[in-house]
């Protein structure tokens, strides 16, 4: 299971984000990009010491600042089912293949062929 596919499935669902600074953000995932930058909506922020709380309507979190993400267990189950279905629906053919060919390409002529 790839992290980005899991997070894309989480869009619209609640999640917890902890930053490397120790602050935590609880909110609904709006969007994510390939660098794991997040947009959260209806966010409750908690300070590092856990004593201060504040509410923000929307926040952007840079992916490199994230320590960990907590997603609902139901989302993980959904992604695992999708991956299993994708594997089951894949055809069993191996394709035409290219093989190794007959030398040529780069190198020193026909060395090694006898």
Secondary structure, 3 states (H helix, E strand, C coil): CCHHHHHHHCCCCEEEEEECCCCEEEEEEEEECCCCCEEEEEEEEECCCCCCEEEEEEEEECHHHEEEEEECHHHHHHHHHHHHHHHHCCCCCCCCCCCCCCCCCCCCCCCCCC
